[in-house]
Amino acid sequence: MGEIDIVAGKGDTLVFVEVKTRAGRSAGSPEEAVTASKQQRLVRLAHAYLAHRSGEIPACRFDVIAVESGRMLPRVRHLQAAFRADGLL
């Protein structure tokens, strides 16, 4: 079915995180690789994850960690609430 890179908690919010790494910009930025179809897949996986949890469903958010390597030090960006689940199912 797929995988979610990171599932974390931030206060009362459950955060689903997609991590994308690119060695350069020839294929676009890492966050550009989180396409609408990838977002739909992540939302479906999050729904499946939540279906197996007990208790009340918490507030949820979808973040993206974008990593650009190929330099002396990688550049890391954390895009909080990078996309919403509304209309993706």
NORJO-V624781 format. One record per residue. N is the residue number from 0. RES is the residue in one small letter. PHI is phi in degrees with one decimal (999 if undefined). PSI is psi in whole degrees, 0 to 359 (999 if undefined). NEAR is the number of other C-alpha atoms within 12 Angstrom. Layout:
((N RES PHI PSI NEAR) (N RES PHI PSI NEAR))
This chain:
((0 m 999 329 12) (1 g 132.5 188 15) (2 e -143.4 153 19) (3 i -107.6 128 27) (4 d -64.2 312 19) (5 i -141.3 134 22) (6 v -120.0 120 24) (7 a -136.8 164 20) (8 g -111.4 140 17) (9 k -133.5 99 17) (10 g 64.6 234 11) (11 d -93.3 11 13) (12 t -107.9 137 19) (13 l -94.2 127 25) (14 v -114.1 123 33) (15 f -100.0 125 38) (16 v -120.7 129 34) (17 e -102.7 127 40) (18 v -106.4 125 30) (19 k -124.9 133 30) (20 t -122.3 140 26) (21 r -134.8 141 25) (22 a -82.5 343 20) (23 g -165.3 185 17) (24 r -96.7 4 17) (25 s -60.7 329 12) (26 a -100.5 12 13) (27 g 96.0 177 18) (28 s -77.0 159 24) (29 p -57.2 319 28) (30 e -67.9 333 31) (31 e -67.1 340 26) (32 a -75.4 348 23) (33 v -89.5 76 28) (34 t -73.6 174 20) (35 a -59.2 321 20) (36 s -68.0 323 15) (37 k -65.5 320 26) (38 q -62.6 317 32) (39 q -59.9 317 22) (40 r -62.4 317 24) (41 l -64.6 321 36) (42 v -65.3 317 33) (43 r -61.2 317 24) (44 l -63.6 320 28) (45 a -63.8 318 37) (46 h -61.1 317 23) (47 a -64.0 319 16) (48 y -61.1 313 23) (49 l -65.4 329 21) (50 a -65.8 336 14) (51 h -95.1 358 12) (52 r -88.4 149 13) (53 s -97.5 159 9) (54 g 89.3 190 8) (55 e -72.0 145 13) (56 i -79.1 124 16) (57 p -79.3 171 20) (58 a -62.7 143 19) (59 c -127.5 156 29) (60 r -146.7 153 31) (61 f -117.0 117 38) (62 d -110.2 162 35) (63 v -129.3 132 36) (64 i -103.8 118 30) (65 a -105.9 124 29) (66 v -120.6 125 28) (67 e -111.9 115 26) (68 s -103.0 189 19) (69 g 95.3 354 14) (70 r -105.8 182 13) (71 m -61.8 315 8) (72 l -123.1 136 10) (73 p -65.6 150 15) (74 r -101.0 126 20) (75 v -120.1 129 20) (76 r -123.9 136 21) (77 h -109.8 110 20) (78 l -98.1 101 24) (79 q -76.9 141 21) (80 a 50.7 51 21) (81 a -64.3 330 25) (82 f -154.6 164 28) (83 r -112.1 155 23) (84 a -79.2 345 26) (85 d -54.5 126 14) (86 g 74.5 6 11) (87 l -94.4 354 19) (88 l -99.0 999 17))
